[in-house]
Amino acid sequence: MTDPDFVPFALPDIGDDEIAEVVDTLRSGWLTTGPKARRFEQAFGEFLGAPGLHCLAVNSATAGLHLALEALGIGPGDEVITTTHTFTATAEVVRYLGADVRLVDIDPATLCLDVDAVARAIGPRTKAVIPVHFAGRAAAMAPLLALARRHGLKVVEDAAHALPTSSGGRRIGTLDSEACVFSFYANKTITTGEGGMVVVRDPALAKRIGVMRLHGMSRDAFDRFHTRVPAWYYEIVAPGYKYNLTDLAAALGLQQLRRAQALRERRAAIAARYDAAFAALPVQRPPQAEPGDEHAWHLYVLRLAAGAPCDRDTLVERLFAAGIGCSVHYIPLHLQPYWRERYALQPAQFPHSQAAYEASLSLPLYPSMREDQVARVIAAVQAALAGG
Ligand SMILES: *Cc1c(COP(=O)(O)O)cnc(C)c1O
């Protein structure tokens, strides 16, 4: 941290407008869920740009995934299919509800779940599937949605990386899934520090999620305290959760959302520079979006190819020694003790995820990277892969 030249792996891009909006909230007298959370939800729907969407702000994507599955009635005895190549949040929410997780391998061409593997994993208890739009590149949604329809499965998209991403020319968040959940964690494509958004189309689903995100109250706190009529009365209709997004966080979100497209263009430009610079190296560059589709470029995941002069761990060490922070996305769930032991998982069941994990690292990719920092990352990768 003391090296001023160190290029961190990730940094949020917070400008004066974000700061002013937060200060405005601090001075407004309303800190928790209120007018700014409402405006953020409305602006989010407008950004996605499809009619009839219900956007529900929550305090994390994890909370949003939990609420979506709860509202869809997932519970004990049910099974939910998802990819092993993800963060544990995608799968843990299934266990919150007492249902079981069925992990499947990825398609190495996209690093997203393999739809054929999903088809093979469907059994009598399967109720839902959770695709992850890995790194900001859409999963194969058309075949997945068709498969889900044939088998009566619910689809909840983990869109934590996917703002903005499109699939088949339609923005993620507007497809025919039951729910789509975005993350505004500190290192995501837009941030509220911690936060998330659940997008659904079914009004009944929206109502259940709205009730369950705040204690199971029949009307939310903002309604109660802001109406001009006496409004002390509320009813508890379920043992709900404490998953609401504060106005302080929503203030950040409002200004980040305004810049979401510009932030994406900057990340895409850096990714294109990396792609060009690494073309001749013994690496596999990240999966691109389908022609005509948009890639959010949340992560730039490089995979070492056969013939690379060093392994992944050595490359990470060399880059760190050169003052560059990297990460690995992800240590697949089948290697994590909890998941491995609960479901007796073996790497051989997930050969593509295992191979991607062993060969991949994520390079710094964020809008506030300066050109000289991008050049330093490129030079360091080239130097590390030049000789043994
Ligand atoms: C970040 C992330 C989450 C969890 O998001 P939170 O907002 O931190 O709860 C879920 N899934 C994936 C793939 C993520 O990267």
The ligand as an SDF file (V2000), in Angstrom:
LIG
                    3D

 15 15  0  0  0  0  0  0  0  0999 V2000
  -20.1840  -10.2230   -6.1610 C   0  0  0  0  0  0  0  0  0  0  0  0
  -20.9390  -11.4370   -6.5470 C   0  0  0  0  0  0  0  0  0  0  0  0
  -22.0720  -11.8620   -5.8490 C   0  0  0  0  0  0  0  0  0  0  0  0
  -22.5080  -11.2730   -4.5500 C   0  0  0  0  0  0  0  0  0  0  0  0
  -22.7440   -9.9130   -4.6210 O   0  0  0  0  0  0  0  0  0  0  0  0
  -22.9520   -9.1040   -3.2570 P   0  0  0  0  0  0  0  0  0  0  0  0
  -23.6100   -7.8330   -3.7260 O   0  0  0  0  0  0  0  0  0  0  0  0
  -21.6020   -8.8910   -2.6660 O   0  0  0  0  0  0  0  0  0  0  0  0
  -23.8350   -9.9060   -2.3880 O   0  0  0  0  0  0  0  0  0  0  0  0
  -22.7910  -12.9280   -6.3420 C   0  0  0  0  0  0  0  0  0  0  0  0
  -22.4040  -13.5800   -7.4520 N   0  0  0  0  0  0  0  0  0  0  0  0
  -21.3010  -13.2150   -8.1340 C   0  0  0  0  0  0  0  0  0  0  0  0
  -20.9490  -13.9630   -9.3650 C   0  0  0  0  0  0  0  0  0  0  0  0
  -20.5260  -12.1470   -7.6920 C   0  0  0  0  0  0  0  0  0  0  0  0
  -19.4150  -11.8080   -8.3420 O   0  0  0  0  0  0  0  0  0  0  0  0
  1  2  1  0
  2  3  1  0
  2 14  2  0
  3  4  1  0
  3 10  2  0
  4  5  1  0
  5  6  1  0
  6  7  2  0
  6  8  1  0
  6  9  1  0
 10 11  1  0
 11 12  2  0
 12 13  1  0
 12 14  1  0
 14 15  1  0
M  END
$$$$
